[in-house]
């Protein structure tokens, strides 16, 4: 039996590596979104600074490890056998749950997940132990460390409100002081003072408050720091303020860049110090438990685990190794970028872009109520004060050719400084605060105070925030339930259940992280020029790509429909939906082109051609997703498909469309004008479709077609006709655009 627990321990340590991978993939948003959104430095530079913060901060998390050992449950109530089952169930549930949220691109709380998994696992094992005994239910509470668990849960929930309000207040006051044209104001001591306060606050809460939890910090060092706190803080403030003012006067340096990069380091430091316990606390507690059990003569179902109540000081080696794994994850995880993009989009000030979330009744009601409340406030405050505030909150229009930042350097600084202070404060008190909740709500509060959610985006952003917060509650429920179910399976299924769950975890992680077909957006967003040459190249590249994608998808729809391949047809239908959304997003670039303005006539003409080309592509994409959906429903409802001549005619038309694509592509890039030849080739395709339609209508009785089958066949033909007409128009527009650019 000892060998069984050794295998369980090895797998727990392996799960710790997996948990570090999926956990950091989700939590990277907490400390990188501000630097990424403000584009203060290249993405690789931000990664390096964040990695350094994670690596150093991991050594400060030793004091937090007690949370996984006795912060949620009373270990003296559990035997070694039971506690190993709970630990294994918690880690399996944690890895699976976080990987799901990463795949959806939603930030969730690793702290909430681990706390509620420990609660769910402990409750499940308590019920199993008490099942054959007369109990009323309150005995289960004896297994829970009620005081500490309630402090953790209440602290997490309170942090949501505190972080949101702090983000609103600090951002609003700071914006009133600096305005959006902060470059002029911060040169006259205001910027240096802001920088001095920010850096001093960061260092105070990270080093001086967090020093007690460091694995290498001796008690005499902590005593000296506590004794000389005010002198150290005053020295740091004066030194940094003078240094920043010198940089501003001598080199006209934007000191917000220093603050953002320092804040990124600080937040990554805080994250590692606070959240490392979420990933490795349970496996390391299992390792200590196994060492004690192995040196004891008691059996696994008799030996209780009081030893977990004692203080713990984790070896620095374990902490640094965990930090190194998290650093590697930051560089290789694609899902981390996806989660970061979600929060950047929700706090962005950009307009006109496609929103990730839709609207809802609740979000619409909140926005409408907010507008009415704003009107009331305007009536309560003096008109002079309202004009003063409005004048200070006027936003700057982006320069010609400049891509608007999701948020400026000032807001990024506030997000980082406020978040790092709140998180480091909780770490110093040994409270496992949710870094996700804090950073997300600070970012949302600062966005609201900064006017980032205007009438064009507010309803979608609020619905996005509600969706993320709803996911947090879902995290707690799923974590509690999943851990409890796995505990039951492991208790009664023993080795067989453990093997099945291990295989499930490995299969899920490998499939979703290495074989996922999810297409990520370019990250960080690339800059696109709007001159005639760039637009012409973009149109030429895009048209050929989308022509190929549309016809490949249409052929797949046709063949899979005729062969009644329901599973494949469902996937193709989803591809058609994604293709249409991609074209719509690409078409939306015309808004940015038009917003910039100021070019010569040929540049303006190029934008107009761009709009017309992508409008036609959009309509084709919409028609394709419609035909794919109808075809899928037809097969899903087990209706009959076409055979004989009708089948052959559909395949013939598809082949003709592919030939037309090649002809039109050659024409679009040709130097000579062949408009009549294009018209003749187009008429040939239309004639083929008309002939097929006539043949079908005259032979409905012969082919025994139902009304439903007839309508579907006509839909195929109508879409084919639409492809011919719009492809031809696109080729003509593309040809004219190329002529104008060459001229």
C-alpha positions in Angstrom: 0.0 0.0 0.0 3.0 2.3 0.6 3.8 2.1 -3.1 0.3 3.3 -3.9 0.8 6.5 -1.9 4.2 6.9 -3.4 2.7 6.9 -6.9 0.0 9.3 -5.7 2.6 11.6 -4.4 4.6 11.5 -7.6 1.5 12.3 -9.6 0.6 15.2 -7.2 4.1 16.7 -7.8 3.5 16.3 -11.5 0.1 18.0 -11.2 1.8 20.8 -9.4 3.8 21.5 -12.6 0.6 21.3 -14.7 -1.2 23.6 -12.2 1.6 26.1 -12.4 1.2 26.0 -16.2 -2.6 26.5 -16.3 -2.7 28.8 -13.3 -0.1 31.2 -14.6 -1.8 31.1 -18.0 -4.9 32.5 -16.4 -3.2 34.8 -13.9 -0.8 36.4 -16.3 -3.6 38.9 -17.0 -3.2 40.2 -13.5 0.2 41.7 -13.8 0.7 42.2 -17.6 -2.5 43.7 -18.9 -1.6 47.3 -18.0 1.8 47.2 -19.6 0.4 45.4 -22.7 -2.6 47.7 -23.0 -0.5 50.9 -22.7 2.2 49.5 -25.0 4.8 51.0 -22.8 7.4 48.6 -24.1 7.7 45.7 -26.6 5.9 42.6 -25.4 9.1 40.6 -24.9 10.4 43.3 -22.6 7.2 43.2 -20.5 7.5 39.4 -20.4 11.1 39.7 -19.1 10.3 42.2 -16.4 7.2 40.2 -15.3 9.3 37.0 -15.2 11.9 38.6 -13.0 9.1 39.7 -10.6 7.6 36.2 -10.5 11.0 34.6 -9.9 11.9 36.8 -7.0 8.4 37.0 -5.6 8.2 33.3 -5.4 10.7 33.3 -2.5 8.4 35.5 -0.5 5.5 33.1 -0.5 6.7 30.7 2.2 4.5 32.2 4.8 1.4 31.6 2.7 1.9 27.8 2.5 -0.1 27.3 5.8 -3.3 28.1 3.9 -3.1 24.8 2.0 -2.2 22.8 5.2 -4.6 24.0 7.8 -6.2 27.2 6.6 -9.4 25.6 5.3 -9.7 22.3 7.1 -8.7 20.8 10.4 -6.0 18.2 9.5 -6.2 16.4 12.9 -9.7 15.2 11.9 -8.3 13.3 8.9 -6.1 10.3 8.5 -3.2 10.1 6.1 -5.3 8.0 3.7 -8.1 10.5 3.7 -5.9 13.6 3.4 -4.1 12.1 0.4 -7.4 11.5 -1.3 -8.5 15.1 -0.7 -5.2 16.5 -1.9 -5.3 14.4 -5.1 -8.9 15.3 -5.8 -8.1 19.0 -5.2 -5.3 19.1 -7.7 -7.1 17.1 -10.4 -10.1 19.4 -10.1 -7.9 22.6 -10.1 -6.0 21.6 -13.2 -9.2 20.7 -15.2 -11.1 23.8 -14.0 -8.4 26.3 -14.8 -7.8 24.8 -18.2 -11.4 25.2 -19.1 -11.4 28.9 -18.2 -8.1 29.4 -20.1 -9.7 27.9 -23.2 -12.6 30.3 -22.9 -10.2 33.2 -22.5 -11.9 34.3 -19.2 -9.9 35.4 -16.1 -10.9 33.5 -13.0 -9.5 33.3 -9.5 -7.0 30.6 -8.7 -7.4 31.5 -5.0 -11.1 30.9 -5.0 -10.7 27.7 -6.9 -8.2 26.2 -4.5 -10.1 27.3 -1.4 -13.4 25.9 -2.5 -11.8 22.7 -3.8 -10.3 22.1 -0.4 -13.7 22.9 1.1 -15.6 20.5 -1.3 -13.1 17.7 -0.8 -13.1 18.1 3.0 -16.9 18.1 3.1 -17.1 15.0 0.9 -14.6 13.0 3.0 -16.4 14.1 6.2 -19.7 12.9 4.9 -18.1 9.6 3.9 -16.6 9.2 7.4 -19.8 10.0 9.1 -22.1 8.1 6.8 -22.4 5.0 8.9 -22.8 7.0 12.1 -25.8 8.9 13.4 -25.2 12.5 12.6 -27.3 15.6 12.0 -25.0 17.5 9.6 -23.4 20.0 12.0 -20.6 17.4 12.7 -19.3 18.1 9.3 -18.3 21.6 10.5 -15.8 20.1 12.9 -13.7 19.2 9.9 -13.6 22.8 8.6 -11.4 25.5 10.0 -14.4 27.8 10.2 -12.7 30.9 11.5 -9.9 30.9 9.0 -12.1 29.8 6.1 -14.6 32.5 6.8 -11.8 35.1 7.0 -10.5 33.9 3.6 -13.9 33.9 1.9 -15.0 37.3 3.4 -11.6 38.8 2.5 -12.0 37.7 -1.1 -15.5 39.1 -1.4 -14.6 42.3 0.3 -11.6 42.8 -2.0 -14.0 43.0 -5.0 -15.7 46.0 -3.6 -12.6 47.7 -2.2 -10.7 47.2 -5.4 -13.5 48.6 -7.6 -14.1 51.7 -5.4 -10.3 52.3 -5.0 -9.9 52.1 -8.8 -12.7 54.7 -9.3 -11.6 57.2 -6.6 -7.8 57.1 -7.3 -8.2 57.2 -11.1 -10.8 60.1 -11.0 -8.7 62.3 -8.7 -5.5 61.6 -10.6 -7.1 62.3 -13.9 -8.5 65.6 -12.6 -5.0 66.6 -11.6 -3.1 65.5 -14.7 -5.9 65.5 -17.3 -5.4 63.5 -20.6 -2.7 66.0 -21.6 -0.5 65.0 -18.7 2.8 65.7 -20.5 2.6 69.4 -19.8 1.6 69.1 -16.2 3.8 66.4 -15.0 7.0 68.3 -15.9 6.4 70.8 -13.1 7.1 68.6 -10.1 3.7 66.9 -10.3 5.1 64.0 -12.3 8.1 63.6 -10.1 6.0 63.7 -7.0 3.6 61.1 -8.5 6.5 58.9 -9.4 8.1 59.2 -6.0 4.8 58.4 -4.2 4.2 55.4 -6.5 7.6 53.9 -6.2 7.8 54.4 -2.5 4.4 52.8 -2.0 5.3 49.8 -4.2 8.6 49.2 -2.3 7.0 49.7 1.1 4.3 47.1 0.6 6.4 44.7 -1.3 9.7 44.7 0.5 8.9 46.0 3.9 5.5 44.5 4.4 6.2 41.3 2.5 9.6 40.7 4.0 8.2 38.6 6.8 7.1 35.9 4.4 10.4 35.5 2.6 12.1 32.1 2.9 15.5 33.6 3.4 14.6 36.5 5.7 16.1 36.3 9.2 14.1 37.7 12.2 16.8 40.3 13.0 16.4 41.7 9.4 12.7 42.1 9.8 13.2 43.8 13.2 15.6 46.3 11.7 13.3 47.1 8.9 10.4 47.6 11.3 12.5 49.9 13.5 13.7 52.2 10.7 10.5 52.2 8.5 9.9 55.9 8.4 13.5 56.8 7.7 13.7 54.2 4.9 10.4 55.4 3.3 11.4 59.1 3.5 14.8 58.4 2.0 13.2 56.4 -0.9 10.6 59.1 -1.6 13.1 62.0 -1.6 15.6 60.0 -3.8 13.1 58.8 -6.3 11.4 62.2 -6.6 14.7 64.1 -7.2 15.8 61.4 -9.7 12.5 61.6 -11.7 12.6 65.4 -11.7 16.1 65.3 -13.1 15.1 62.9 -15.8 12.2 65.1 -16.8 14.2 68.3 -16.9 17.4 66.9 -18.5 16.0 64.3 -20.9 12.2 65.0 -21.1 11.7 61.5 -20.0 8.2 60.0 -19.7 8.5 58.8 -16.1 5.1 56.9 -16.4 7.1 54.3 -18.3 9.3 53.7 -15.3 6.2 53.5 -13.0 4.4 51.0 -15.3 7.4 48.7 -15.7 8.1 49.0 -12.0 4.4 48.3 -11.3 4.5 45.3 -13.6 7.4 43.9 -11.7 5.7 44.7 -8.4 2.4 43.1 -9.3 4.2 40.0 -10.7 6.1 39.9 -7.4 2.9 40.2 -5.4 1.2 37.5 -7.5 4.0 35.0 -6.9 4.1 35.8 -3.2 0.3 35.5 -2.8 -0.7 32.9 -5.4 2.1 30.4 -5.5 0.4 28.5 -2.6 -2.6 28.0 -5.0 -0.4 25.8 -7.3 2.2 24.1 -5.1 0.8 24.4 -1.6 -1.2 21.2 -1.7 1.5 19.0 -3.3 4.1 20.2 -0.9 1.8 19.6 2.0 1.3 16.0 0.6 5.1 15.6 0.4 5.5 16.6 4.1 2.6 14.2 5.0 4.2 11.3 3.2 7.6 11.9 4.8 6.0 11.8 8.3 3.9 8.7 7.4 6.9 6.9 6.0 8.8 7.4 9.2 5.9 6.2 11.3 4.7 2.7 12.1 1.0 3.5 12.0 -1.2 2.5 9.1 -2.6 5.0 6.6 -6.2 4.7 7.8 -5.2 5.3 11.5 -2.5 7.9 11.5 -4.0 11.4 11.8 -2.3 14.5 10.4 -1.8 16.9 13.4 1.7 17.6 12.0 0.1 19.9 9.4 -0.9 22.3 12.1 2.6 23.3 12.8 4.4 26.3 11.2 6.1 25.7 7.9 9.1 27.2 6.3 9.5 26.1 2.7 13.0 25.5 1.3 14.0 28.3 -1.1 14.9 25.7 -3.7 11.2 24.5 -4.1 10.0 28.1 -4.3 12.6 29.1 -7.0 11.9 26.0 -9.0 8.1 26.8 -9.0 9.0 30.4 -10.0 11.1 29.1 -12.9 8.2 26.9 -14.2 5.9 30.0 -14.1 8.4 32.0 -16.0 8.7 29.4 -18.7 4.9 29.3 -18.9 4.7 33.1 -19.5 6.8 32.7 -22.6 5.2 29.7 -24.2 1.5 29.8 -23.2 -0.9 31.0 -26.0 -3.8 30.9 -23.6 -2.2 33.5 -21.4 -2.3 35.9 -24.3 -6.0 35.1 -24.9 -6.9 35.9 -21.3 -4.9 39.1 -21.3 -6.7 40.2 -24.4 -10.1 39.8 -22.7 -9.3 42.2 -19.9 -7.5 44.7 -22.2 -10.6 44.8 -24.5 -13.0 45.3 -21.6 -11.0 48.3 -20.2 -10.1 49.7 -23.6 -11.1 53.3 -24.6 -11.0 52.3 -28.3 -14.2 52.8 -30.4 -15.5 51.0 -33.4 -13.9 47.7 -32.8 -15.9 44.5 -32.5 -16.8 43.8 -28.9 -16.1 40.4 -27.5 -19.3 40.3 -25.4 -22.9 41.1 -26.5 -25.5 43.0 -24.6 -28.1 41.8 -22.1 -31.2 43.0 -20.4 -29.3 43.6 -17.2 -26.4 45.6 -18.8 -28.9 47.7 -20.8 -30.8 48.5 -17.6 -27.6 49.4 -15.7 -26.5 51.7 -18.5 -29.9 53.4 -18.8 -30.0 53.9 -15.0 -26.5 55.3 -15.0 -27.3 57.9 -17.6 -30.4 59.0 -15.6 -28.3 59.1 -12.4 -25.7 61.2 -14.2 -28.3 63.7 -15.3 -29.4 64.1 -11.6 -25.8 64.7 -10.5 -25.3 67.4 -13.1 -28.3 69.2 -11.7 -27.1 68.9 -8.1 -23.6 70.3 -8.6 -22.9 74.0 -9.5 -22.6 74.6 -13.3 -19.1 76.1 -12.8 -17.9 72.9 -11.1 -19.4 70.7 -13.9 -17.7 72.8 -16.6 -14.4 72.6 -14.7 -14.6 68.8 -14.5 -15.7 68.4 -18.1 -12.8 70.6 -19.2 -10.3 68.4 -17.3 -11.7 65.2 -18.7 -11.5 66.1 -22.4 -9.8 63.2 -24.3 -7.0 63.6 -26.9 -7.7 62.5 -30.4 -5.1 60.2 -31.8 -2.6 61.5 -34.4 -2.9 60.6 -38.1 -1.7 57.1 -38.6 -1.5 56.3 -34.9 -3.3 53.3 -33.4 -5.2 54.5 -30.3 -4.0 52.9 -27.1 -6.5 50.8 -25.1 -5.6 53.1 -22.2 -2.9 55.7 -21.6 0.2 55.6 -19.4 -1.5 57.4 -16.5 -4.4 54.8 -16.2 -1.9 51.9 -16.6 0.1 53.4 -13.7 -2.9 53.7 -11.5 -4.0 50.1 -12.2 -0.6 48.7 -11.3 0.1 50.9 -8.2 -3.3 50.4 -6.6 -3.5 46.7 -7.3 0.0 46.0 -6.0 -0.6 47.9 -2.8 -3.9 46.0 -2.1 -2.4 42.6 -2.9 0.9 43.2 -1.0 -1.1 44.4 2.0 -3.1 41.1 2.0 0.0 39.1 1.6 1.6 40.7 4.6 -1.5 39.7 6.6 -1.2 36.1 5.2 -4.6 36.5 3.6 -4.8 34.6 0.2 -6.4 37.5 -1.6 -7.6 36.9 -5.2 -5.2 38.7 -7.4 -7.6 38.2 -10.3 -10.5 39.9 -8.5 -8.3 42.8 -7.3 -6.6 43.6 -10.6 -9.7 43.1 -12.7 -11.9 45.2 -10.5 -9.3 48.0 -10.2 -9.0 48.0 -14.0 -12.8 48.1 -14.4 -13.1 50.9 -11.7 -10.4 53.0 -13.4 -12.0 52.4 -16.8 -15.3 53.7 -15.5 -13.8 56.8 -13.9 -11.8 57.5 -17.0 -14.9 57.6 -19.3 -13.7 54.5 -21.3 -17.2 53.1 -21.4 -19.1 55.6 -23.5 -22.6 55.1 -25.1 -21.1 53.1 -28.0 -19.5 50.5 -25.8 -20.9 50.7 -22.2 -23.6 48.1 -22.6 -21.2 45.5 -24.0 -18.4 46.2 -21.5 -20.8 46.0 -18.5 -22.2 42.7 -19.8 -18.6 41.5 -20.2 -17.8 42.4 -16.6 -21.0 40.7 -15.4 -20.0 37.6 -17.4 -16.6 37.5 -15.9 -18.0 38.0 -12.3 -20.6 35.4 -13.0 -17.7 33.1 -14.0 -16.2 33.7 -10.6 -19.2 32.5 -8.8 -19.4 29.5 -11.2 -15.7 28.8 -10.3 -16.6 28.5 -6.6 -19.6 26.2 -7.3 -17.8 24.1 -9.8 -14.6 23.8 -7.7 -16.6 22.7 -4.6 -18.7 20.2 -6.5 -16.0 18.8 -8.8 -13.6 18.2 -5.9 -16.3 16.5 -3.9 -17.2 14.2 -6.7 -13.6 13.2 -7.3 -13.1 12.5 -3.6 -16.0 10.1 -3.7 -14.7 8.4 -6.9 -11.2 8.0 -5.4 -12.4 6.8 -2.0 -14.5 4.0 -3.5 -12.7 3.4 -6.8 -9.2 3.5 -5.3 -6.4 2.7 -7.8 -8.7 2.2 -10.8 -10.4 5.6 -10.4 -7.0 7.3 -9.9 -5.6 5.8 -13.1 -8.8 6.9 -15.0 -8.6 10.4 -13.7 -4.8 10.7 -14.3 -5.4 9.7 -18.0 -8.3 12.2 -18.2 -6.1 15.0 -17.0 -3.2 14.2 -19.3 -5.5 13.8 -22.3 -7.3 17.1 -21.6 -4.2 19.1 -21.1 -2.4 17.8 -24.1 -5.4 18.2 -26.4 -6.4 21.7 -25.4 -2.8 23.1 -25.1 -1.1 21.5 -28.0 -3.8 20.3 -30.5 -6.3 23.1 -30.1 -7.5 24.7 -33.4 -8.5 27.9 -31.8 -7.2 30.8 -33.9 -5.7 33.5 -31.7 -5.7 37.2 -32.7 -2.4 38.8 -33.5 -0.9 39.6 -30.1 0.0 42.3 -29.3 -2.1 44.0 -32.0 -0.1 45.0 -35.1 -0.1 48.4 -36.7 -1.7 48.7 -40.1 -1.1 51.7 -42.5 -3.9 53.3 -44.4 -2.1 54.7 -47.5 -3.1 53.5 -51.0 -0.2 51.1 -51.4 -0.9 49.4 -48.0 -4.6 49.2 -48.7 -4.0 47.8 -52.2 -1.7 45.1 -50.8 -4.2 44.2 -48.0 -7.0 43.9 -50.5 -5.0 41.7 -52.9 -3.8 39.4 -50.1 -7.2 39.2 -48.4 -9.3 38.6 -51.6 -7.3 35.6 -52.7 -7.3 34.2 -49.1 -11.0 34.7 -48.6 -12.0 33.4 -52.1 -10.1 30.2 -51.3 -11.6 29.9 -47.8 -15.1 30.5 -49.0 -15.0 28.0 -51.9 -13.2 25.4 -49.7 -15.9 25.7 -47.1 -18.7 25.7 -49.7 -17.3 22.5 -51.3 -17.0 20.9 -47.8 -20.7 21.9 -47.1 -21.8 20.4 -50.4 -19.9 17.1 -50.2 -20.5 16.5 -46.5 -24.2 17.2 -47.1 -24.4 14.8 -50.0 -22.5 12.1 -48.1 -24.6 12.8 -44.9 -21.6 13.3 -42.7 -23.4 15.0 -39.8 -20.4 15.4 -37.5 -18.1 16.9 -40.2 -20.9 19.1 -41.4 -21.4 20.6 -37.9 -17.7 21.5 -37.8 -17.9 23.0 -41.3 -20.9 25.0 -40.2 -18.9 26.4 -37.3 -16.0 27.2 -39.6 -18.4 29.2 -41.8 -19.6 31.2 -38.8 -16.0 32.0 -37.8 -15.1 32.9 -41.4 -18.0 35.4 -41.5 -17.0 36.9 -38.2 -13.4 37.3 -39.4 -14.5 39.0 -42.6 -16.7 41.4 -40.6 -13.8 42.2 -38.3 -11.5 42.9 -41.3 -14.2 45.0 -42.9 -14.3 47.1 -39.7 -10.9 48.5 -40.6 -12.6 51.0 -42.9 -13.8 52.8 -39.7 -10.2 53.4 -38.7 -9.3 54.5 -42.2 -12.1 57.0 -42.3 -11.4 58.3 -38.8 -7.8 59.2 -39.7 -8.7 61.2 -42.9 -6.4 63.8 -44.4 -4.9 61.9 -47.3 -4.9 62.7 -51.1 -7.7 61.6 -53.4 -6.2 58.3 -54.4 -5.8 57.3 -50.8 -9.5 58.2 -50.2 -10.5 56.2 -53.3 -8.5 53.2 -52.0 -10.4 53.3 -48.7 -13.7 53.4 -50.7 -12.6 50.4 -52.7 -11.6 48.6 -49.6 -15.1 49.2 -48.1 -16.9 47.9 -51.2 -14.7 44.8 -51.6 -15.1 43.7 -48.0 -18.9 44.6 -48.0 -19.3 42.0 -50.8 -17.1 39.5 -49.0 -19.2 40.0 -45.9 -22.4 39.3 -47.8 -20.9 36.1 -49.2 -19.8 35.1 -45.8 -23.3 35.7 -44.4 -24.8 33.6 -47.2 -22.3 30.8 -46.6 -23.1 30.5 -42.9 -26.8 30.5 -43.8 -26.5 27.7 -46.4 -24.3 25.7 -44.1 -26.8 26.0 -41.2 -29.8 25.0 -43.4 -27.8 22.0 -44.8 -26.8 20.9 -41.3 -30.4 21.1 -40.0 -31.6 19.1 -43.1 -29.2 16.2 -42.3 -29.7 16.5 -38.5 -33.4 16.0 -39.0 -32.7 12.9 -41.2 -34.3 14.3 -44.4 -33.3 12.7 -47.7 -30.4 14.1 -49.8 -30.0 14.4 -53.5 -28.8 11.6 -55.8 -28.2 11.1 -59.4 -28.3 14.2 -61.7 -29.1 16.6 -58.9 -26.1 15.5 -56.9 -23.8 15.7 -60.0 -25.1 19.1 -60.9 -24.2 20.6 -57.5 -20.7 19.2 -57.7 -20.3 20.5 -61.3 -21.3 24.0 -60.2 -18.8 23.9 -57.3 -16.0 22.9 -59.7 -17.1 25.7 -62.1 -16.9 28.3 -59.2 -13.4 27.2 -58.4 -12.4 27.6 -62.1 -14.1 31.1 -62.1 -12.1 32.0 -59.0 -8.8 31.3 -60.8 -9.9 33.3 -63.9 -11.0 36.3 -61.8 -7.8 36.3 -59.8 -5.7 36.4 -62.9 -7.9 39.3 -64.3 -7.6 41.3 -61.0 -3.8 41.5 -61.4 -3.7 41.8 -65.2 -2.3 45.0 -66.8 -4.8 44.9 -69.6 -8.6 45.6 -69.5 -10.7 42.5 -70.3 -14.1 43.6 -68.9 -16.0 42.0 -71.8 -14.2 38.7 -71.3 -15.0 38.8 -67.6 -18.6 39.5 -68.3 -18.7 36.6 -70.8 -17.1 34.2 -68.3 -19.5 35.3 -65.6 -22.5 34.7 -68.0 -21.2 31.2 -68.6 -21.4 30.4 -64.8 -24.8 32.0 -64.5 -26.1 30.1 -67.5 -24.9 26.8 -65.9 -26.8 27.7 -62.6 -29.9 28.7 -64.5 -29.8 25.5 -66.5 -29.5 23.4 -63.4 -32.4 25.3 -61.7 -34.6 24.8 -64.8 -33.7 21.1 -64.9 -34.5 20.7 -61.2 -37.9 22.6 -61.4 -39.0 20.5 -64.4 -38.1 17.2 -62.7 -39.4 17.6 -59.2 -41.9 14.8 -59.7 -39.3 12.5 -61.3 -36.8 13.0 -58.4 -39.6 12.8 -55.9 -38.5 16.0 -54.2 -40.4 17.4 -51.2 -41.0 21.1 -50.8 -38.3 21.2 -48.1 -35.7 19.5 -50.4 -36.7 21.8 -53.3 -36.2 24.9 -51.2 -32.8 23.7 -50.0 -31.7 22.9 -53.5 -32.8 26.4 -54.7 -30.8 27.9 -51.7 -27.7 26.1 -52.9 -28.2 27.5 -56.4 -29.1 31.0 -55.2 -25.9 31.1 -53.1 -23.9 29.9 -56.1 -25.3 32.7 -58.2 -24.5 35.2 -55.4 -20.9 34.0 -55.4 -20.6 34.5 -59.2 -22.0 38.0 -59.1 -20.1 39.2 -56.0 -16.8 37.5 -57.0 -17.0 39.2 -60.4 -17.8 42.6 -58.8 -14.9 42.2 -56.3 -12.5 41.3 -59.2 -13.6 44.4 -61.1 -13.1 46.6 -58.0 -9.7 45.0 -57.3 -8.6 45.5 -60.9 -9.6 49.2 -60.8 -7.8 49.7 -57.4 -4.6 48.1 -58.8 -4.8 50.4 -61.8 -5.1 53.5 -59.7 -2.3 52.4 -57.4 0.0 51.7 -60.4 -0.9 55.1 -61.9 
